Amino acid sequence: MYSNPIKVKNAVYNKFGDPFVLRFDGTYYLYPSGDNTTNEIFCYTSKDLVHFTFAGSVAKDEVLHDAFAPEVVYKDGSFYLITSPGGNGHYLYKADSPLGPFKRVSDNIKNMIDGSFFLDKNNNLHLLRANHYGISFLNINEKGETSGRVNLDARMNGWTEGPGMFYNDGYYFLTYTGNDVASTGYRVNYSYSKDFNKNFINGLNNSILISTDGKYRRYGHSSTVLGPNLDNYYIVYHSLDIKDGIHQPRKLMVDRLNFNGSLMCANSSCFKIDSPAKPDFETYGTNKLNQKDNFYFYPKKYDKFTLEAFMSFKNKIILSYIDQNNYTYLTFNGTISVVKKEGNKEEELFSFKNEFKTGCFHTVRVIYKESNLEIYVDNAFISRIKIHLKQSKKGYLIEDKEGLKFNAISHNAFNDSASEERTVAPGIIYLEGNENKEFLEKYETFAGFLVKNEPISIKLNNEKGKYLLSAFVKNDSDFTIEVNGKTISYSKENSEYDFNERALTYLDLNKNDCLTLKLIEGKFSYIYLRLKEVNKYKVVNTLKSKKYIDKYYLNDKDILTKEIEFSFEINKEHLYQKFGALFEASEFSDGLYQARFPIRAIFVGIISNLLVVSYFNYGERRIYDVPIKLEKKNKIKFVTENNLIKVYLNDELKIETIIPLMTTFGRVGLYKSSESLVKFKTFNFIEEKL
């Protein structure tokens, strides 16, 4: 077990802003930002991703004063470090070891701040960096020369920083942070694409990391790294506390990422949770492997697996072994190839030109499950191929015994270990569903299906408390389910959307409890479940206190909204006005230097001459609007039923629409933009009871 924030042994520096973690040769290397007290970059090492020890200074240079967000990549036998000291452009450094010493190889590259490396399958190095309007993506060579800049459509409605990219199970995921590190609304979003340099789509469930109140706040500037079991990915980020206007040392946080096709979630924790799992077997060199001539095998057979090795290209990876005349292997001689040997005959099943340097070691990772084989070199995704591998021995055909360093194997593949481990709550829960191709192509996700009278049980890492359970469920049937002994029935919705998120029930959960679901009648297929903690807060009331900024009033507890009614007076005509009611509100931030509408909520109100329903999420996304004419005195009322909302202006129905991501759960209140000349007269709400 471990608990965030992570404490680091012998940390003479003890500041962990903008943490970047490199996994290399079975060890994790952590490089946080420097500050204005030093011109060095420090490193910390770990074997398990949660117990880090100070490893010393890895770079020292007069320009490294206040070194922002250092990141390191391994390429063809060398390590490259990039950082933006004081936010004044980038410098590139090179070393023979992840512990340095890194020596500067470039002058100032410029290009703003927060450089992050990405290596493609042709061994080309790229640089991502911060931008206002989306993350910039460039080519970069070993001298620090850049070219080919494109803009990736990944932004935070304002200043956007802290990018990072990785590939997982069919998609490239791009994470990024914004807006200002001092704002409680500092947060991490993600986008995804089938291509690493274009066509990125905003994640459905953004933001994936945000904390505007509570013990730890201002989550951001993350990096993503493969976990020790070779199957899970972890997101490493910092939290920041500000006391009396003074920034405290930023703290190190680590949480597991979960995936469902193109969807990704990070359920943040600050209580004891399970430590990252280990692989089935790991060793250095051929030590502990079973030898038969030049073949070296892991102790047991596998039908699905993930294997990682830091190795010379002189050696081969055995993917499937029957005997010395019948086996399938992965080789790197000129091409990256999968070859099947049967007697004296060899058949090449896959081939890709090898652009990686052959005279040095590389980290090779292969993943196999249900006829899908993925190949990676130095974290660069090479290809996914269709091949049938029998349950068999896995290992190596060794030509150079010194050419095999750290190596490991796990019985998990494509993040399926998540179903074996506890899921952190509150947050989103993905379950491994039926890998239906048609479903995946249509929705870019898999679905979980409940089978009648066959319950599923989900183990949780959670604190004792009251939670609301909701589900993003398909609208194709009535259903009755049982959740932890409670029976819940819903009718099929008349909806233009295939899936709606439904609020199901409140649950009182004990620490590290289980969530058990059983289908009684109908059909229940879902993309995710979500647990939200029921909280009480301080009342937010800035409607009368702050000038020249947007103003909010929020109640002091989470509810399920059934109905809201408010009245107002328009004192005189005004070119632009924006005001109304908020419900399903959370994560409100009153800090400066952040996106407008710094809250998650659904807004129902007036924008000039329109009656509007919108999502607020550190930005605005319109759901529905109709033109209207206001009187001097007006009343707006809206009622909700499941995902249906009906909005009335002066008792006349004006809007009736389905909102697919509406659970109505959260705080309620009022909003008025700084430009609005309006007086609220009354405000009342009715709570839904489950």
Secondary structure, 3 states (H helix, E strand, C coil): CECCCECCECCCCCCCCCCEEEEECCEEEEECCCCCCCCEEEEEEECCCCCCEEEEEEEECHHHCCEEEEEEEEECCEEEEEEEECCCCCEEEEECCCCCCCEECCCCCCCCCCCEEEECCCCCEEEEECECCCEEEEEECCCCCEEEEEEECCCCCCCEEEEEEEEECCEEEEEEEECCCCCCCCEEEEEEECCCCCCCEECCCCCCEECCCCCCCCCEEEEEEECCCCCCEEEEEEECCEECCEECCCEEEEEEEEEECCEEEECCCCCCECCCCCCCEEEECCCCCEEECCEEECCCCECCEEEEEEEECCCEEEEEEEECCEEEEEECCCEEEEEEEECCEEEEEEEEECCCCCCCEEEEEEEEECCEEEEEECCEEEEEEECCCCCEEEEEECCCHHHEEEEEEECCCCCHHHHHCCEECCEEECCCCECCHHHHHHHCCCEEECEECECEEEEEECCCEEEEEEEEEECCCCEEEEECCEEEEECCCCCCCCEEEEEEEEEEECCCCEEEEEEEEECCEEEEEEEEECCECCCEECCCCCCCCCEEEECCECEEEEEEEEEEEECCCCCCCEEEEEEEEECCCCCCCCCCCCCEEEEEEEECCEEEEEEEECCEEEEEEEECCCCCEEEEEEEEECCEEEEEECCEEEEEEECCCCCCEEEEEEEECCCCCEEEEEEEEEECCC
